[in-house]
């Protein structure tokens, strides 16, 4: 089964759209790195939480992607806008519709 | 923006694969009901938690899908295998790769 990950992060007030744009910009290069899904969602019940659901061919592909220059640049730009509140749930993908 | 939802449920011990199969079986009919993504994942850090990430054309499409006969049948079959521990996070989908 392929590797999945559901993560959340909280931004400082007023910065959620900018962080979401950074994440979406970095997503462009992920397909070639082994990513099949990279979904960015904004929590409906507050103004600061972002949820990201990812599916990768393997955990190794995911981990390697974090060393990419574009990923590191995006992370570096986003970090000052984040509070440091993160959650992360690793998954084995059982399947589904739309992958 | 389209409607997203990240939900988790816990199964009674030994029933996770069966519940996941039920969810995946019910997913077949969702495309025509306005669903663009229905991802079923098994938590890597226990044996009982299932995570589902969904993207729908609208919240109304999502809510209407729960009244479908096949969905109600699957829910009815799954419920006795679940503990009643659920989480649900509703989202506005900002975008991403693979949708």
N, CA and C atoms of all chains as a GROMACS GRO file, in nm:
protein
  594
    1UNK      N    1   0.084  -0.119   0.000
    1UNK     CA    2   0.000   0.000   0.000
    1UNK      C    3   0.088   0.124   0.000
    2UNK      N    4   0.037   0.227  -0.063
    2UNK     CA    5   0.113   0.351  -0.072
    2UNK      C    6   0.106   0.427   0.060
    3UNK      N    7   0.192   0.526   0.071
    3UNK     CA    8   0.208   0.604   0.194
    3UNK      C    9   0.118   0.726   0.191
    4UNK      N   10   0.050   0.751   0.300
    4UNK     CA   11  -0.032   0.870   0.313
    4UNK      C   12   0.002   0.947   0.439
    5UNK      N   13  -0.037   1.072   0.441
    5UNK     CA   14  -0.008   1.156   0.555
    5UNK      C   15  -0.114   1.266   0.563
    6UNK      N   16  -0.172   1.283   0.681
    6UNK     CA   17  -0.265   1.394   0.704
    6UNK      C   18  -0.202   1.483   0.810
    7UNK      N   19  -0.174   1.607   0.774
    7UNK     CA   20  -0.105   1.698   0.866
    7UNK      C   21  -0.184   1.826   0.880
    8UNK      N   22  -0.173   1.888   0.996
    8UNK     CA   23  -0.232   2.020   1.014
    8UNK      C   24  -0.127   2.115   1.069
    9UNK      N   25  -0.149   2.242   1.041
    9UNK     CA   26  -0.062   2.347   1.096
    9UNK      C   27  -0.149   2.468   1.124
   10UNK      N   28  -0.105   2.548   1.220
   10UNK     CA   29  -0.176   2.673   1.251
   10UNK      C   30  -0.087   2.791   1.212
   11UNK      N   31  -0.149   2.890   1.147
   11UNK     CA   32  -0.075   3.010   1.112
   11UNK      C   33  -0.104   3.120   1.213
   12UNK      N   34  -0.015   3.215   1.217
   12UNK     CA   35  -0.045   3.336   1.293
   12UNK      C   36  -0.162   3.406   1.226
   13UNK      N   37  -0.243   3.480   1.303
   13UNK     CA   38  -0.364   3.542   1.247
   13UNK      C   39  -0.332   3.627   1.124
   14UNK      N   40  -0.412   3.606   1.019
   14UNK     CA   41  -0.398   3.685   0.898
   14UNK      C   42  -0.305   3.628   0.793
   15UNK      N   43  -0.236   3.517   0.826
   15UNK     CA   44  -0.136   3.464   0.735
   15UNK      C   45  -0.178   3.334   0.666
   16UNK      N   46  -0.303   3.288   0.691
   16UNK     CA   47  -0.339   3.155   0.637
   16UNK      C   48  -0.338   3.151   0.484
   17UNK      N   49  -0.394   3.253   0.421
   17UNK     CA   50  -0.398   3.249   0.275
   17UNK      C   51  -0.258   3.251   0.215
   18UNK      N   52  -0.169   3.326   0.276
   18UNK     CA   53  -0.033   3.334   0.223
   18UNK      C   54   0.040   3.201   0.238
   19UNK      N   55   0.022   3.136   0.353
   19UNK     CA   56   0.085   3.004   0.372
   19UNK      C   57   0.024   2.902   0.276
   20UNK      N   58  -0.108   2.906   0.259
   20UNK     CA   59  -0.172   2.812   0.166
   20UNK      C   60  -0.118   2.831   0.025
   21UNK      N   61  -0.096   2.957  -0.015
   21UNK     CA   62  -0.040   2.983  -0.148
   21UNK      C   63   0.101   2.927  -0.161
   22UNK      N   64   0.179   2.940  -0.056
   22UNK     CA   65   0.315   2.883  -0.057
   22UNK      C   66   0.309   2.731  -0.076
   23UNK      N   67   0.220   2.667  -0.001
   23UNK     CA   68   0.208   2.521  -0.010
   23UNK      C   69   0.164   2.480  -0.151
   24UNK      N   70   0.069   2.553  -0.206
   24UNK     CA   71   0.019   2.519  -0.339
   24UNK      C   72   0.127   2.544  -0.445
   25UNK      N   73   0.205   2.648  -0.428
   25UNK     CA   74   0.313   2.674  -0.523
   25UNK      C   75   0.417   2.564  -0.521
   26UNK      N   76   0.448   2.515  -0.402
   26UNK     CA   77   0.547   2.408  -0.391
   26UNK      C   78   0.493   2.277  -0.445
   27UNK      N   79   0.360   2.262  -0.450
   27UNK     CA   80   0.301   2.136  -0.495
   27UNK      C   81   0.330   2.107  -0.642
   28UNK      N   82   0.355   2.213  -0.718
   28UNK     CA   83   0.371   2.194  -0.862
   28UNK      C   84   0.477   2.091  -0.896
   29UNK      N   85   0.586   2.091  -0.821
   29UNK     CA   86   0.697   2.002  -0.855
   29UNK      C   87   0.689   1.864  -0.794
   30UNK      N   88   0.582   1.836  -0.723
   30UNK     CA   89   0.579   1.711  -0.644
   30UNK      C   90   0.547   1.587  -0.728
   31UNK      N   91   0.473   1.605  -0.836
   31UNK     CA   92   0.432   1.488  -0.915
   31UNK      C   93   0.555   1.406  -0.956
   32UNK      N   94   0.655   1.474  -1.008
   32UNK     CA   95   0.775   1.404  -1.052
   32UNK      C   96   0.855   1.343  -0.939
   33UNK      N   97   0.824   1.386  -0.816
   33UNK     CA   98   0.897   1.335  -0.700
   33UNK      C   99   0.826   1.215  -0.636
   34UNK      N  100   0.716   1.169  -0.699
   34UNK     CA  101   0.650   1.050  -0.646
   34UNK      C  102   0.523   1.078  -0.568
   35UNK      N  103   0.469   1.199  -0.583
   35UNK     CA  104   0.348   1.237  -0.511
   35UNK      C  105   0.225   1.219  -0.601
   36UNK      N  106   0.124   1.149  -0.552
   36UNK     CA  107   0.001   1.129  -0.628
   36UNK      C  108  -0.111   1.222  -0.583
   37UNK      N  109  -0.103   1.271  -0.462
   37UNK     CA  110  -0.206   1.362  -0.412
   37UNK      C  111  -0.143   1.458  -0.312
   38UNK      N  112  -0.179   1.586  -0.325
   38UNK     CA  113  -0.136   1.689  -0.230
   38UNK      C  114  -0.251   1.787  -0.220
   39UNK      N  115  -0.331   1.771  -0.118
   39UNK     CA  116  -0.457   1.845  -0.104
   39UNK      C  117  -0.446   1.945   0.011
   40UNK      N  118  -0.466   2.071  -0.020
   40UNK     CA  119  -0.458   2.177   0.081
   40UNK      C  120  -0.600   2.226   0.112
   41UNK      N  121  -0.638   2.219   0.241
   41UNK     CA  122  -0.770   2.262   0.283
   41UNK      C  123  -0.762   2.359   0.399
   42UNK      N  124  -0.858   2.450   0.404
   42UNK     CA  125  -0.866   2.550   0.510
   42UNK      C  126  -0.979   2.512   0.605
   43UNK      N  127  -0.947   2.500   0.733
   43UNK     CA  128  -1.049   2.461   0.831
   43UNK      C  129  -1.166   2.558   0.827
   44UNK      N  130  -1.286   2.504   0.830
   44UNK     CA  131  -1.406   2.587   0.824
   44UNK      C  132  -1.440   2.652   0.958
   45UNK      N  133  -1.383   2.601   1.066
   45UNK     CA  134  -1.426   2.647   1.199
   45UNK      C  135  -1.326   2.740   1.267
   46UNK      N  136  -1.222   2.782   1.196
   46UNK     CA  137  -1.136   2.890   1.246
   46UNK      C  138  -1.071   2.959   1.126
   47UNK      N  139  -0.984   3.055   1.153
   47UNK     CA  140  -0.923   3.134   1.045
   47UNK      C  141  -0.774   3.105   1.030
   48UNK      N  142  -0.724   3.005   1.104
   48UNK     CA  143  -0.578   2.988   1.110
   48UNK      C  144  -0.528   2.848   1.081
   49UNK      N  145  -0.616   2.750   1.069
   49UNK     CA  146  -0.569   2.612   1.054
   49UNK      C  147  -0.573   2.566   0.910
   50UNK      N  148  -0.464   2.503   0.868
   50UNK     CA  149  -0.452   2.444   0.734
   50UNK      C  150  -0.434   2.293   0.750
   51UNK      N  151  -0.507   2.216   0.670
   51UNK     CA  152  -0.492   2.071   0.668
   51UNK      C  153  -0.437   2.028   0.533
   52UNK      N  154  -0.339   1.939   0.536
   52UNK     CA  155  -0.280   1.887   0.412
   52UNK      C  156  -0.290   1.734   0.413
   53UNK      N  157  -0.351   1.680   0.309
   53UNK     CA  158  -0.354   1.534   0.290
   53UNK      C  159  -0.266   1.499   0.172
   54UNK      N  160  -0.173   1.406   0.194
   54UNK     CA  161  -0.077   1.369   0.091
   54UNK      C  162  -0.080   1.218   0.066
   55UNK      N  163  -0.060   1.179  -0.059
   55UNK     CA  164  -0.037   1.038  -0.094
   55UNK      C  165   0.090   1.031  -0.178
   56UNK      N  166   0.179   0.941  -0.137
   56UNK     CA  167   0.309   0.924  -0.204
   56UNK      C  168   0.328   0.778  -0.240
   57UNK      N  169   0.411   0.755  -0.344
   57UNK     CA  170   0.438   0.617  -0.384
   57UNK      C  171   0.502   0.538  -0.271
   58UNK      N  172   0.577   0.606  -0.187
   58UNK     CA  173   0.638   0.540  -0.069
   58UNK      C  174   0.674   0.648   0.032
   59UNK      N  175   0.698   0.605   0.155
   59UNK     CA  176   0.744   0.700   0.258
   59UNK      C  177   0.880   0.756   0.219
   60UNK      N  178   0.961   0.676   0.151
   60UNK     CA  179   1.093   0.723   0.109
   60UNK      C  180   1.080   0.838   0.010
   61UNK      N  181   0.984   0.827  -0.083
   61UNK     CA  182   0.961   0.939  -0.175
   61UNK      C  183   0.923   1.065  -0.098
   62UNK      N  184   0.832   1.048   0.000
   62UNK     CA  185   0.790   1.164   0.079
   62UNK      C  186   0.908   1.228   0.150
   63UNK      N  187   0.985   1.145   0.220
   63UNK     CA  188   1.095   1.198   0.300
   63UNK      C  189   1.198   1.268   0.210
   64UNK      N  190   1.224   1.208   0.094
   64UNK     CA  191   1.322   1.267   0.002
   64UNK      C  192   1.274   1.403  -0.049
   65UNK      N  193   1.141   1.417  -0.063
   65UNK     CA  194   1.089   1.541  -0.119
   65UNK      C  195   1.121   1.660  -0.029
   66UNK      N  196   1.132   1.635   0.100
   66UNK     CA  197   1.156   1.745   0.194
   66UNK      C  198   1.295   1.804   0.180
   67UNK      N  199   1.383   1.734   0.109
   67UNK     CA  200   1.518   1.786   0.088
   67UNK      C  201   1.529   1.866  -0.041
   68UNK      N  202   1.419   1.869  -0.121
   68UNK     CA  203   1.422   1.945  -0.246
   68UNK      C  204   1.440   2.094  -0.217
   69UNK      N  205   1.509   2.160  -0.306
   69UNK     CA  206   1.534   2.304  -0.287
   69UNK      C  207   1.404   2.382  -0.280
   70UNK      N  208   1.307   2.350  -0.370
   70UNK     CA  209   1.182   2.428  -0.370
   70UNK      C  210   1.103   2.404  -0.242
   71UNK      N  211   1.106   2.278  -0.191
   71UNK     CA  212   1.036   2.249  -0.067
   71UNK      C  213   1.101   2.322   0.050
   72UNK      N  214   1.232   2.319   0.055
   72UNK     CA  215   1.303   2.385   0.166
   72UNK      C  216   1.282   2.536   0.161
   73UNK      N  217   1.278   2.591   0.041
   73UNK     CA  218   1.252   2.735   0.027
   73UNK      C  219   1.113   2.769   0.077
   74UNK      N  220   1.013   2.687   0.037
   74UNK     CA  221   0.875   2.714   0.080
   74UNK      C  222   0.862   2.699   0.231
   75UNK      N  223   0.923   2.595   0.287
   75UNK     CA  224   0.917   2.575   0.432
   75UNK      C  225   0.981   2.693   0.505
   76UNK      N  226   1.095   2.737   0.454
   76UNK     CA  227   1.166   2.849   0.517
   76UNK      C  228   1.084   2.977   0.514
   77UNK      N  229   1.010   2.997   0.405
   77UNK     CA  230   0.928   3.118   0.395
   77UNK      C  231   0.803   3.107   0.483
   78UNK      N  232   0.750   2.985   0.496
   78UNK     CA  233   0.626   2.967   0.572
   78UNK      C  234   0.650   2.970   0.723
   79UNK      N  235   0.763   2.920   0.767
   79UNK     CA  236   0.783   2.900   0.911
   79UNK      C  237   0.757   3.024   0.996
   80UNK      N  238   0.802   3.143   0.955
   80UNK     CA  239   0.776   3.261   1.040
   80UNK      C  240   0.628   3.296   1.051
   81UNK      N  241   0.546   3.240   0.961
   81UNK     CA  242   0.401   3.269   0.964
   81UNK      C  243   0.324   3.162   1.041
   82UNK      N  244   0.394   3.061   1.093
   82UNK     CA  245   0.329   2.950   1.164
   82UNK      C  246   0.350   2.963   1.315
   83UNK      N  247   0.255   2.905   1.390
   83UNK     CA  248   0.265   2.915   1.536
   83UNK      C  249   0.350   2.804   1.597
   84UNK      N  250   0.375   2.697   1.520
   84UNK     CA  251   0.444   2.582   1.575
   84UNK      C  252   0.351   2.472   1.622
   85UNK      N  253   0.222   2.494   1.608
   85UNK     CA  254   0.124   2.389   1.641
   85UNK      C  255   0.101   2.301   1.518
   86UNK      N  256   0.154   2.180   1.523
   86UNK     CA  257   0.142   2.087   1.412
   86UNK      C  258   0.080   1.957   1.461
   87UNK      N  259   0.007   1.889   1.372
   87UNK     CA  260  -0.029   1.749   1.394
   87UNK      C  261   0.011   1.672   1.269
   88UNK      N  262   0.034   1.543   1.286
   88UNK     CA  263   0.072   1.459   1.172
   88UNK      C  264   0.024   1.317   1.196
   89UNK      N  265  -0.048   1.262   1.101
   89UNK     CA  266  -0.095   1.124   1.108
   89UNK      C  267  -0.047   1.050   0.983
   90UNK      N  268   0.039   0.951   1.004
   90UNK     CA  269   0.085   0.871   0.891
   90UNK      C  270  -0.011   0.756   0.866
   91UNK      N  271  -0.029   0.722   0.738
   91UNK     CA  272  -0.130   0.625   0.696
   91UNK      C  273  -0.075   0.527   0.593
   92UNK      N  274  -0.135   0.411   0.590
   92UNK     CA  275  -0.124   0.324   0.474
   92UNK      C  276  -0.251   0.343   0.392
   93UNK      N  277  -0.236   0.377   0.266
   93UNK     CA  278  -0.351   0.408   0.183
   93UNK      C  279  -0.420   0.278   0.142
   94UNK      N  280  -0.547   0.264   0.178
   94UNK     CA  281  -0.622   0.144   0.143
   94UNK      C  282  -0.683   0.155   0.004
   95UNK      N  283  -0.705   0.276  -0.043
   95UNK     CA  284  -0.761   0.298  -0.175
   95UNK      C  285  -0.862   0.409  -0.174
   96UNK      N  286  -0.946   0.411  -0.277
   96UNK     CA  287  -1.049   0.513  -0.281
   96UNK      C  288  -1.080   0.559  -0.421
   97UNK      N  289  -1.150   0.666  -0.428
   97UNK     CA  290  -1.196   0.725  -0.553
   97UNK      C  291  -1.116   0.851  -0.580
   98UNK      N  292  -1.072   0.868  -0.706
   98UNK     CA  293  -1.012   0.994  -0.745
   98UNK      C  294  -0.863   1.000  -0.732
   99UNK      N  295  -0.800   0.888  -0.702
   99UNK     CA  296  -0.653   0.886  -0.692
   99UNK      C  297  -0.590   0.856  -0.826
  100UNK      N  298  -1.478   2.782  -0.348
  100UNK     CA  299  -1.393   2.665  -0.322
  100UNK      C  300  -1.480   2.543  -0.293
  101UNK      N  301  -1.432   2.429  -0.328
  101UNK     CA  302  -1.508   2.307  -0.306
  101UNK      C  303  -1.499   2.265  -0.160
  102UNK      N  304  -1.586   2.172  -0.125
  102UNK     CA  305  -1.601   2.126   0.013
  102UNK      C  306  -1.512   2.005   0.039
  103UNK      N  307  -1.442   2.008   0.151
  103UNK     CA  308  -1.361   1.893   0.191
  103UNK      C  309  -1.395   1.852   0.332
  104UNK      N  310  -1.356   1.730   0.364
  104UNK     CA  311  -1.384   1.676   0.496
  104UNK      C  312  -1.278   1.572   0.529
  105UNK      N  313  -1.219   1.584   0.647
  105UNK     CA  314  -1.126   1.482   0.696
  105UNK      C  315  -1.188   1.421   0.821
  106UNK      N  316  -1.216   1.292   0.815
  106UNK     CA  317  -1.284   1.226   0.926
  106UNK      C  318  -1.204   1.105   0.972
  107UNK      N  319  -1.217   1.073   1.099
  107UNK     CA  320  -1.158   0.948   1.149
  107UNK      C  321  -1.263   0.869   1.226
  108UNK      N  322  -1.241   0.740   1.228
  108UNK     CA  323  -1.328   0.651   1.307
  108UNK      C  324  -1.240   0.539   1.363
  109UNK      N  325  -1.283   0.485   1.477
  109UNK     CA  326  -1.212   0.372   1.536
  109UNK      C  327  -1.301   0.248   1.528
  110UNK      N  328  -1.239   0.137   1.486
  110UNK     CA  329  -1.313   0.012   1.479
  110UNK      C  330  -1.285  -0.070   1.605
  111UNK      N  331  -1.374  -0.162   1.633
  111UNK     CA  332  -1.343  -0.260   1.736
  111UNK      C  333  -1.226  -0.345   1.687
  112UNK      N  334  -1.144  -0.399   1.779
  112UNK     CA  335  -1.024  -0.472   1.739
  112UNK      C  336  -1.055  -0.584   1.639
  113UNK      N  337  -0.978  -0.591   1.533
  113UNK     CA  338  -0.993  -0.697   1.435
  113UNK      C  339  -1.087  -0.666   1.320
  114UNK      N  340  -1.153  -0.551   1.326
  114UNK     CA  341  -1.254  -0.519   1.223
  114UNK      C  342  -1.211  -0.409   1.126
  115UNK      N  343  -1.090  -0.358   1.138
  115UNK     CA  344  -1.053  -0.244   1.055
  115UNK      C  345  -1.055  -0.276   0.906
  116UNK      N  346  -0.998  -0.391   0.868
  116UNK     CA  347  -0.994  -0.422   0.725
  116UNK      C  348  -1.135  -0.438   0.668
  117UNK      N  349  -1.224  -0.497   0.747
  117UNK     CA  350  -1.361  -0.516   0.697
  117UNK      C  351  -1.433  -0.382   0.680
  118UNK      N  352  -1.415  -0.293   0.776
  118UNK     CA  353  -1.477  -0.161   0.763
  118UNK      C  354  -1.417  -0.085   0.644
  119UNK      N  355  -1.285  -0.093   0.628
  119UNK     CA  356  -1.222  -0.024   0.514
  119UNK      C  357  -1.277  -0.078   0.383
  120UNK      N  358  -1.298  -0.208   0.374
  120UNK     CA  359  -1.355  -0.266   0.252
  120UNK      C  360  -1.496  -0.215   0.226
  121UNK      N  361  -1.575  -0.202   0.332
  121UNK     CA  362  -1.709  -0.147   0.316
  121UNK      C  363  -1.704  -0.004   0.263
  122UNK      N  364  -1.614   0.077   0.320
  122UNK     CA  365  -1.602   0.216   0.275
  122UNK      C  366  -1.559   0.222   0.128
  123UNK      N  367  -1.464   0.137   0.092
  123UNK     CA  368  -1.415   0.138  -0.046
  123UNK      C  369  -1.523   0.089  -0.143
  124UNK      N  370  -1.602  -0.007  -0.099
  124UNK     CA  371  -1.710  -0.056  -0.184
  124UNK      C  372  -1.815   0.051  -0.208
  125UNK      N  373  -1.843   0.128  -0.105
  125UNK     CA  374  -1.943   0.234  -0.119
  125UNK      C  375  -1.891   0.348  -0.204
  126UNK      N  376  -1.758   0.361  -0.213
  126UNK     CA  377  -1.699   0.473  -0.287
  126UNK      C  378  -1.728   0.466  -0.436
  127UNK      N  379  -1.755   0.346  -0.486
  127UNK     CA  380  -1.771   0.328  -0.631
  127UNK      C  381  -1.878   0.421  -0.688
  128UNK      N  382  -1.986   0.439  -0.614
  128UNK     CA  383  -2.096   0.517  -0.668
  128UNK      C  384  -2.089   0.666  -0.642
  129UNK      N  385  -1.979   0.711  -0.579
  129UNK     CA  386  -1.976   0.850  -0.533
  129UNK      C  387  -1.945   0.951  -0.643
  130UNK      N  388  -1.873   0.909  -0.746
  130UNK     CA  389  -1.832   1.003  -0.850
  130UNK      C  390  -1.955   1.072  -0.910
  131UNK      N  391  -2.055   0.993  -0.941
  131UNK     CA  392  -2.176   1.050  -1.001
  131UNK      C  393  -2.255   1.136  -0.905
  132UNK      N  394  -2.224   1.125  -0.776
  132UNK     CA  395  -2.295   1.203  -0.675
  132UNK      C  396  -2.225   1.335  -0.643
  133UNK      N  397  -2.116   1.364  -0.716
  133UNK     CA  398  -2.048   1.492  -0.694
  133UNK      C  399  -1.922   1.483  -0.612
  134UNK      N  400  -1.868   1.361  -0.597
  134UNK     CA  401  -1.746   1.342  -0.518
  134UNK      C  402  -1.624   1.336  -0.609
  135UNK      N  403  -1.522   1.419  -0.579
  135UNK     CA  404  -1.400   1.418  -0.659
  135UNK      C  405  -1.288   1.339  -0.594
  136UNK      N  406  -1.294   1.321  -0.464
  136UNK     CA  407  -1.191   1.245  -0.394
  136UNK      C  408  -1.252   1.175  -0.274
  137UNK      N  409  -1.217   1.048  -0.257
  137UNK     CA  410  -1.260   0.972  -0.139
  137UNK      C  411  -1.144   0.878  -0.106
  138UNK      N  412  -1.063   0.920  -0.011
  138UNK     CA  413  -0.938   0.851   0.019
  138UNK      C  414  -0.949   0.780   0.154
  139UNK      N  415  -0.928   0.651   0.156
  139UNK     CA  416  -0.936   0.572   0.279
  139UNK      C  417  -0.794   0.531   0.320
  140UNK      N  418  -0.756   0.569   0.443
  140UNK     CA  419  -0.622   0.536   0.493
  140UNK      C  420  -0.630   0.471   0.630
  141UNK      N  421  -0.534   0.383   0.656
  141UNK     CA  422  -0.526   0.312   0.784
  141UNK      C  423  -0.412   0.371   0.866
  142UNK      N  424  -0.443   0.415   0.987
  142UNK     CA  425  -0.341   0.476   1.072
  142UNK      C  426  -0.224   0.380   1.091
  143UNK      N  427  -0.103   0.435   1.079
  143UNK     CA  428   0.016   0.352   1.093
  143UNK      C  429   0.049   0.321   1.238
  144UNK      N  430  -0.006   0.397   1.332
  144UNK     CA  431   0.038   0.384   1.471
  144UNK      C  432  -0.062   0.310   1.560
  145UNK      N  433  -0.166   0.252   1.502
  145UNK     CA  434  -0.251   0.160   1.577
  145UNK      C  435  -0.316   0.064   1.478
  146UNK      N  436  -0.405  -0.022   1.528
  146UNK     CA  437  -0.466  -0.125   1.442
  146UNK      C  438  -0.615  -0.100   1.422
  147UNK      N  439  -0.666   0.013   1.469
  147UNK     CA  440  -0.811   0.032   1.473
  147UNK      C  441  -0.862   0.162   1.410
  148UNK      N  442  -0.773   0.254   1.376
  148UNK     CA  443  -0.819   0.384   1.328
  148UNK      C  444  -0.815   0.393   1.176
  149UNK      N  445  -0.925   0.446   1.120
  149UNK     CA  446  -0.937   0.471   0.976
  149UNK      C  447  -0.956   0.620   0.956
  150UNK      N  448  -0.885   0.676   0.859
  150UNK     CA  449  -0.898   0.817   0.822
  150UNK      C  450  -0.955   0.825   0.681
  151UNK      N  451  -1.052   0.912   0.662
  151UNK     CA  452  -1.112   0.933   0.531
  151UNK      C  453  -1.101   1.080   0.495
  152UNK      N  454  -1.042   1.109   0.380
  152UNK     CA  455  -1.038   1.246   0.327
  152UNK      C  456  -1.128   1.251   0.204
  153UNK      N  457  -1.220   1.347   0.204
  153UNK     CA  458  -1.317   1.358   0.095
  153UNK      C  459  -1.316   1.498   0.035
  154UNK      N  460  -1.336   1.507  -0.096
  154UNK     CA  461  -1.358   1.635  -0.165
  154UNK      C  462  -1.486   1.622  -0.248
  155UNK      N  463  -1.575   1.719  -0.229
  155UNK     CA  464  -1.705   1.720  -0.298
  155UNK      C  465  -1.725   1.852  -0.368
  156UNK      N  466  -1.807   1.851  -0.472
  156UNK     CA  467  -1.836   1.974  -0.546
  156UNK      C  468  -1.899   2.078  -0.455
  157UNK      N  469  -1.974   2.034  -0.355
  157UNK     CA  470  -2.033   2.125  -0.256
  157UNK      C  471  -2.069   2.045  -0.131
  158UNK      N  472  -2.092   2.116  -0.022
  158UNK     CA  473  -2.137   2.048   0.100
  158UNK      C  474  -2.274   1.983   0.076
  159UNK      N  475  -2.356   2.046  -0.008
  159UNK     CA  476  -2.488   1.991  -0.037
  159UNK      C  477  -2.475   1.855  -0.106
  160UNK      N  478  -2.380   1.844  -0.199
  160UNK     CA  479  -2.358   1.713  -0.262
  160UNK      C  480  -2.319   1.608  -0.156
  161UNK      N  481  -2.228   1.648  -0.066
  161UNK     CA  482  -2.184   1.555   0.038
  161UNK      C  483  -2.302   1.510   0.124
  162UNK      N  484  -2.379   1.608   0.172
  162UNK     CA  485  -2.489   1.575   0.263
  162UNK      C  486  -2.592   1.487   0.193
  163UNK      N  487  -2.620   1.517   0.065
  163UNK     CA  488  -2.718   1.438  -0.009
  163UNK      C  489  -2.670   1.294  -0.026
  164UNK      N  490  -2.538   1.276  -0.036
  164UNK     CA  491  -2.486   1.140  -0.061
  164UNK      C  492  -2.516   1.047   0.055
  165UNK      N  493  -2.529   1.105   0.174
  165UNK     CA  494  -2.551   1.021   0.292
  165UNK      C  495  -2.690   0.960   0.293
  166UNK      N  496  -2.777   1.011   0.208
  166UNK     CA  497  -2.913   0.956   0.201
  166UNK      C  498  -2.924   0.847   0.094
  167UNK      N  499  -2.815   0.825   0.017
  167UNK     CA  500  -2.819   0.722  -0.085
  167UNK      C  501  -2.837   0.583  -0.022
  168UNK      N  502  -2.906   0.498  -0.092
  168UNK     CA  503  -2.931   0.364  -0.039
  168UNK      C  504  -2.801   0.288  -0.014
  169UNK      N  505  -2.707   0.296  -0.111
  169UNK     CA  506  -2.582   0.221  -0.092
  169UNK      C  507  -2.502   0.276   0.026
  170UNK      N  508  -2.504   0.409   0.045
  170UNK     CA  509  -2.432   0.467   0.158
  170UNK      C  510  -2.496   0.424   0.290
  171UNK      N  511  -2.629   0.429   0.294
  171UNK     CA  512  -2.697   0.392   0.418
  171UNK      C  513  -2.676   0.245   0.450
  172UNK      N  514  -2.672   0.163   0.346
  172UNK     CA  515  -2.646   0.020   0.368
  172UNK      C  516  -2.506  -0.001   0.424
  173UNK      N  517  -2.408   0.068   0.366
  173UNK     CA  518  -2.270   0.052   0.412
  173UNK      C  519  -2.255   0.102   0.555
  174UNK      N  520  -2.317   0.216   0.583
  174UNK     CA  521  -2.309   0.271   0.720
  174UNK      C  522  -2.373   0.174   0.819
  175UNK      N  523  -2.488   0.120   0.781
  175UNK     CA  524  -2.557   0.027   0.869
  175UNK      C  525  -2.476  -0.099   0.899
  176UNK      N  526  -2.403  -0.146   0.797
  176UNK     CA  527  -2.319  -0.264   0.816
  176UNK      C  528  -2.195  -0.232   0.898
  177UNK      N  529  -2.142  -0.111   0.880
  177UNK     CA  530  -2.018  -0.076   0.950
  177UNK      C  531  -2.040  -0.042   1.097
  178UNK      N  532  -2.155   0.018   1.128
  178UNK     CA  533  -2.174   0.072   1.263
  178UNK      C  534  -2.146  -0.028   1.374
  179UNK      N  535  -2.192  -0.153   1.365
  179UNK     CA  536  -2.165  -0.247   1.476
  179UNK      C  537  -2.016  -0.278   1.494
  180UNK      N  538  -1.935  -0.246   1.394
  180UNK     CA  539  -1.791  -0.273   1.403
  180UNK      C  540  -1.713  -0.152   1.452
  181UNK      N  541  -1.783  -0.040   1.477
  181UNK     CA  542  -1.717   0.084   1.519
  181UNK      C  543  -1.737   0.108   1.668
  182UNK      N  544  -1.643   0.182   1.727
  182UNK     CA  545  -1.651   0.208   1.871
  182UNK      C  546  -1.737   0.329   1.904
  183UNK      N  547  -1.762   0.416   1.804
  183UNK     CA  548  -1.832   0.541   1.831
  183UNK      C  549  -1.738   0.659   1.848
  184UNK      N  550  -1.608   0.634   1.839
  184UNK     CA  551  -1.510   0.743   1.846
  184UNK      C  552  -1.489   0.799   1.706
  185UNK      N  553  -1.542   0.917   1.682
  185UNK     CA  554  -1.530   0.981   1.551
  185UNK      C  555  -1.468   1.119   1.567
  186UNK      N  556  -1.394   1.163   1.464
  186UNK     CA  557  -1.358   1.304   1.452
  186UNK      C  558  -1.398   1.349   1.312
  187UNK      N  559  -1.422   1.478   1.298
  187UNK     CA  560  -1.459   1.531   1.167
  187UNK      C  561  -1.412   1.674   1.156
  188UNK      N  562  -1.341   1.704   1.050
  188UNK     CA  563  -1.295   1.840   1.023
  188UNK      C  564  -1.343   1.882   0.886
  189UNK      N  565  -1.428   1.983   0.881
  189UNK     CA  566  -1.475   2.033   0.752
  189UNK      C  567  -1.378   2.139   0.700
  190UNK      N  568  -1.362   2.142   0.568
  190UNK     CA  569  -1.262   2.225   0.504
  190UNK      C  570  -1.317   2.295   0.381
  191UNK      N  571  -1.256   2.409   0.349
  191UNK     CA  572  -1.268   2.466   0.215
  191UNK      C  573  -1.142   2.426   0.140
  192UNK      N  574  -1.158   2.363   0.026
  192UNK     CA  575  -1.043   2.313  -0.048
  192UNK      C  576  -0.975   2.429  -0.121
  193UNK      N  577  -0.848   2.451  -0.089
  193UNK     CA  578  -0.773   2.560  -0.151
  193UNK      C  579  -0.714   2.516  -0.285
  194UNK      N  580  -0.691   2.387  -0.301
  194UNK     CA  581  -0.634   2.336  -0.425
  194UNK      C  582  -0.535   2.226  -0.396
  195UNK      N  583  -0.451   2.199  -0.495
  195UNK     CA  584  -0.349   2.098  -0.476
  195UNK      C  585  -0.320   2.019  -0.601
  196UNK      N  586  -0.246   1.914  -0.582
  196UNK     CA  587  -0.202   1.826  -0.690
  196UNK      C  588  -0.283   1.697  -0.685
  197UNK      N  589  -0.327   1.651  -0.804
  197UNK     CA  590  -0.388   1.519  -0.811
  197UNK      C  591  -0.538   1.518  -0.795
  198UNK      N  592  -0.600   1.635  -0.793
  198UNK     CA  593  -0.746   1.639  -0.783
  198UNK      C  594  -0.808   1.636  -0.921
   0.00000   0.00000   0.00000
